[in-house]
Amino acid sequence: MESVGKLNLKKSYLCIDEDEQTEQCFDRNRIDNRDYSIQIPVVLLEQLESSDYYGGITNRSNVDAVLDRHMENPYVIELYGPYNYQAIAIRSDCENSDIIEVLQKLGLYPIIDEDVYYRLFDELIHEEWNDNIKREFIYALEEKLNVDILTEENVEGLFDSVRESLGVEWQESQDCTGVIIDVEEVVNDIDYLDLVTYNINHRGV
């Protein structure tokens, strides 16, 4: 399985030593100079690799989609590494029609399963809202309207309503680590009356 459609498959080997330690090797000479008890020829492709530094949501969703459907398939091998590296390796001797069909589809369209993609995207939005954006949004509102917001209740509803009316969308971050949104653009369209309309508990400063 050297090529599938327009995909460039990278040849590699999964090597397991006598202590059952697994190592991924691309250099055949390096393998020959080590005492590995098992050597498994595999192929990898960039659409099924992701980490903190590349791959983004698309590749992460592709890995999830393959695992959701084919985790028990003996031709599919899940790989882990530093910096949240995750990938799917396919055994070079794979003749499974389902796996080959997945690879062929990747040659035509970069996302295996859009439902999995949007599920992951929504999860990342939820995480980013709770970890960063909610706090940033509240602080920006307080600065603009000269108030203290006393509760987080209904804050997300206000944010989403204004965001949607403006057409401000969540975007994948350039560093591939998550999602981002322009909080300032949303805040610029909010006035004091919006706090009252959305029953956001506050007091003047």
C-alpha positions in Angstrom: 0.0 0.0 0.0 2.5 2.6 -1.2 -0.1 5.1 -2.5 -3.8 5.7 -2.2 -5.2 8.2 -4.7 -3.5 11.5 -4.3 -2.2 10.8 -0.8 1.5 10.6 0.0 2.0 7.8 2.4 5.1 7.9 4.6 6.7 4.5 5.1 7.7 3.7 8.7 8.2 0.9 11.1 6.9 0.2 14.5 9.6 -1.6 16.4 9.1 -3.5 19.7 12.1 -4.6 21.8 12.3 -7.4 24.3 11.1 -5.1 27.1 8.0 -4.3 25.0 9.1 -0.7 24.4 7.8 0.7 21.1 9.7 3.0 18.9 8.7 4.5 15.6 11.6 4.5 13.0 11.8 5.8 9.5 15.4 4.6 8.8 15.7 1.0 7.8 19.5 0.9 8.6 18.8 2.1 12.1 16.4 -0.7 12.6 18.9 -3.3 11.3 21.4 -2.1 13.9 19.1 -2.6 16.9 17.8 -5.8 18.5 14.1 -5.5 18.0 12.0 -8.6 18.5 9.1 -7.3 16.4 9.2 -5.0 13.3 5.9 -3.9 11.8 5.9 -2.0 8.5 3.3 0.7 8.5 2.4 3.8 6.6 1.4 7.2 8.0 -0.2 10.3 6.3 -0.3 13.8 7.6 -4.1 14.0 7.6 -4.0 11.4 10.4 -1.3 13.1 12.6 -1.7 16.0 15.1 0.1 17.6 18.0 0.3 20.9 19.8 2.1 22.4 16.8 0.4 21.1 13.7 -2.6 19.2 12.4 -5.3 21.4 14.0 -8.9 20.4 14.6 -9.2 18.7 11.2 -6.5 16.2 11.8 -7.6 15.6 15.4 -11.1 14.9 14.2 -9.8 12.5 11.6 -7.9 10.5 14.2 -11.0 10.5 16.4 -13.1 9.3 13.5 -10.9 6.4 12.6 -10.7 5.3 16.3 -14.5 5.6 16.6 -15.0 3.3 13.7 -12.0 1.1 13.5 -10.4 0.9 17.0 -10.6 -2.9 17.0 -9.3 -3.3 13.5 -5.9 -5.1 13.6 -4.6 -3.0 10.7 -5.1 0.3 12.7 -2.4 1.3 15.2 -2.8 4.3 17.5 0.4 6.3 18.2 1.2 8.7 21.0 4.2 11.0 21.5 5.4 14.3 23.2 3.4 17.5 22.9 0.1 15.7 22.6 1.2 14.0 19.4 -1.4 11.5 18.2 -1.6 9.6 15.0 -3.0 6.6 13.2 -0.6 4.2 11.5 -1.9 1.7 9.0 -0.1 -1.6 8.6 1.5 -1.8 5.2 -0.1 -5.2 4.5 -3.6 -3.8 5.0 -6.2 -5.2 2.7 -9.2 -4.2 4.7 -11.6 -2.5 2.3 -13.1 -0.2 5.0 -9.7 1.2 5.9 -8.7 1.7 2.2 -12.0 3.4 1.5 -11.3 5.9 4.4 -7.9 6.7 2.9 -9.3 7.1 -0.6 -11.9 9.6 0.7 -9.1 11.6 2.5 -7.5 12.0 -1.0 -10.6 13.8 -2.1 -11.7 15.7 1.1 -9.7 16.6 4.2 -12.3 15.6 6.8 -13.4 12.0 7.4 -16.5 12.7 9.3 -18.0 16.2 9.6 -20.1 15.2 12.6 -16.9 14.3 14.5 -15.3 17.5 13.4 -18.1 19.7 14.6 -18.4 17.8 17.8 -14.7 18.4 18.5 -15.1 22.1 17.4 -18.0 22.5 19.9 -16.0 20.9 22.7 -13.1 23.3 22.1 -15.5 26.3 22.0 -16.9 25.2 25.4 -13.5 24.8 26.9 -12.2 28.1 25.6 -15.3 30.0 26.8 -15.0 28.6 30.3 -11.2 28.9 30.5 -10.7 32.3 28.9 -13.3 34.0 26.9 -16.0 34.4 29.6 -13.6 36.2 31.9 -12.2 38.3 29.1 -15.8 39.2 28.0 -16.9 40.2 31.5 -13.8 42.3 32.1 -14.3 44.1 28.8 -18.0 44.8 29.6 -17.1 46.2 33.0 -14.5 48.5 31.5 -16.7 49.7 28.7 -19.9 50.2 30.8 -18.2 51.2 34.1 -20.0 48.5 36.1 -19.2 45.5 38.2 -20.9 42.4 36.9 -21.9 40.4 40.0 -22.9 37.1 38.4 -22.0 35.0 35.4 -25.7 34.0 34.9 -27.0 34.9 31.4 -23.6 36.3 30.3 -23.1 33.5 27.8 -26.6 34.1 26.4 -25.8 37.8 25.8 -22.4 37.0 24.2 -23.9 34.4 21.8 -26.9 36.6 20.9 -24.8 39.6 20.0 -22.1 37.4 18.3 -24.7 35.7 16.1 -26.4 39.0 15.2 -23.0 40.4 14.1 -21.9 37.3 12.3 -18.8 37.0 14.5 -17.7 33.3 14.2 -15.4 31.2 16.3 -12.2 30.4 14.3 -9.5 27.8 14.6 -6.4 29.4 16.1 -3.3 29.8 13.9 -1.2 27.7 16.2 -3.6 24.8 15.9 -4.1 24.5 19.6 -7.8 25.5 19.8 -10.3 28.2 18.9 -10.4 31.9 19.1 -13.0 34.7 18.7 -13.0 38.5 18.5 -14.3 39.5 21.9 -13.8 43.2 21.2 -16.0 43.2 18.2 -18.8 41.7 20.3 -18.4 44.1 23.2 -18.3 47.1 20.9 -22.0 46.4 20.0 -23.2 46.1 23.6 -24.7 48.9 25.7 -26.0 49.3 29.2 -29.6 48.4 28.1 -28.4 44.9 27.1 -27.4 44.1 30.7 -30.9 45.0 31.8 -32.5 43.1 28.9 -30.6 39.9 29.7 -31.1 40.3 33.5 -27.4 40.4 34.2 -26.9 41.4 37.8 -24.5 44.4 38.1 -23.9 47.6 40.0 -22.4 50.9 39.0 -18.8 51.7 39.9 
